[in-house]
Amino acid sequence: MADKHYSRREFIRQNSLAGAGAILASGLAPNVFASGKRQASVPALLGGSPAANFNWPHWPMWNPETDEKLLLESVRSGVWSRQKIVSQFEKEWANAAGAKRCLTVVNGTNALIVSLIQLGIGAGDEVIVPPYTYIASPQSILVTGAIPVFVDTDPVTFQIDPTKIEAKITSRTKAIMPVHLGGFPADMKQIMAIARKHNLIVIEDACQAHLAEYNNQKVGTFGHAGCFSFQNSKNLPIGEGGAIVSNDDQFIDRCHSYHNLGFPYGTTIGSVSSGATLLGNKLRLTEYQAAIGLAQLKRLDSQTTTRTTNAEYLSSKLRHIPGILPIQAYPETTRAVYHLYCFRYKKEEFKGLSRDAFIKAMDAEGVSCYGGYTQLNLMPFIKDAFQTKNFVRTYSKKRLNYATYLEHNQCPQNDILCNEEAVWFNQRFFLTGKPEMDAIYNAIEKIHSNAERLKNADSK
Ligand SMILES: *Cc1c(COP(=O)(O)O)cnc(C)c1O
C-alpha cells in the first residue's frame, strides 16, 4: 500500500500563499469572509474552501527502517565505485523489466545516448521521435550527431501517431525512438511493423514507464534497446541514474564496455587487436545509488498498482465532466503506470476559461497541476546543434537550413496539446485513495460549475 509521508507545514504554506494572492486578485473575497464561513461549493479562488484540505504524499518516499541498512553498509564499507550492489540492482531490474540483461548508467539521457551509439547511429543519420516528450529524447539524438525528425502526437493517446511515421522515413532514417509518455505504452504493434518493413532500429524511451505493459509484455523489451531513468521524479527514483535493458548479450556487453572507458567486457574481449580497448566514456553508477535503487524497487510494484487503481477511478468520474478528456491507452495496453496523469482541457466547455486560469483555480483548490511540455520541435537547441563543428562538417548547407528543417518538422496536433489543452497531475497524487481522488474530481467539478465567475474574475 502507499506509504504516506505528508508535511502539514508545507501544505499550509503553499495553500495560504495561493489563497492570499487569489483573494487579492478576485476582488470578491471580502463578502465571503464577511459571512465568516468559507463555502465548499464556492471555488477557493473566489473565497470558498479548497476541495483538497489535506496534504499530498511527498516524493520520493523513504522509510529509514527498511531502506537504510544496505545504504549504510555500502557507505561505511568504503566501496563506493561500482561493484556487487550495482550488479545486483542490474540483475533485479532486468528481472523486473522482463529483459535478459540490464546495464545501469548515470542517467536516462545517457542510457539513450549509449544505446544510439552502440546501435551504430550517428553523423548523417535521422531518428524519428515524438515532440511530446522530455527534452532528453531529442537531445540524445543530437549528441550522437544524428538529426531528430519529429512525427506529430496523437492527442487522444499523447503518444507518437503511428499513422504519420512512414511519411517521415527517408533513405537516411536509421531508427525510431518511441516514448512511452506518462507511463502509457506507445503503439508498439504498429511501430514494430513499420520498423521491420523499413529495416529500422527501435530504441524505446521508457524513462516514464517502469513496469508498463503492452500485450502483457513489458515496455523496453519490444525494440533493440529499452531505456529507463531513475531521476528523482521518476516512478523508481534514485536521484540520478539510468538503465539500458535488452535481450541482446553482445549489445549490452558493448554498452558495458563503453560505459567503462572501453575496457573489455564479456564478448567485447578481443574486438580490437591492441589491448582490446574500445572507444568509451565513463558513465558508471555508484554502489550507494544502487542501494537506494534496491530499496525503491521493493515498493515499485505495489505503488504502481495503487497509482493505476486510483487513476482509473478518477478517470471514470472525470468522464462525466464535459471538456475533461483523460489520456486514453491503446487497446493492447495491459498495464499503464501513470508516471503522469495527463488529460486534455477544452476551454469551450468551461465558458472560455483559459487553461492558465483553470490551473490557477486548481492550485487554489489544493490540487496543483501543470500545462505540460512546450513545443520541442521548435526549440532553439536544434538550431544550436546545427551550428556546431560536427554538424557543419557532416551535413550540407541545405540540410542544415533551419527554416527548411522547421517546415519539415511541423506538428500541428502537438502544438494544440502544448499551447492549449494538455494538463498534468503529478504521479504522487495517485499514491493515496478514493477520498483524495474525489477531492480532485470535486475541484474540477466546482471549477466547471463556476467557470463563468472564474473567467470574469480572471479577466479583471
Ligand atoms: C526523464 C526522462 C529522460 C531522461 O532521463 P534522465 O535520467 O533525467 O536523464 C528521457 N526521456 C524521458 C521521456 C524522460 O521522462
The ligand as a Gaussian input file, in Angstrom:
#p B3LYP/6-31G(d) Opt

LIG

0 1
 C       13.373000      11.688000     -17.528000
 C       13.343000      11.388000     -18.961000
 C       14.508000      11.187000     -19.703000
 C       15.890000      11.439000     -19.185000
 O       16.207000      10.816000     -18.021000
 P       17.295000      11.480000     -17.028000
 O       17.550000      10.392000     -16.057000
 O       16.630000      12.669000     -16.406000
 O       18.481000      11.834000     -17.830000
 C       14.381000      10.834000     -21.034000
 N       13.178000      10.700000     -21.608000
 C       12.037000      10.900000     -20.930000
 C       10.732000      10.703000     -21.641000
 C       12.074000      11.266000     -19.597000
 O       10.932000      11.488000     -18.944000

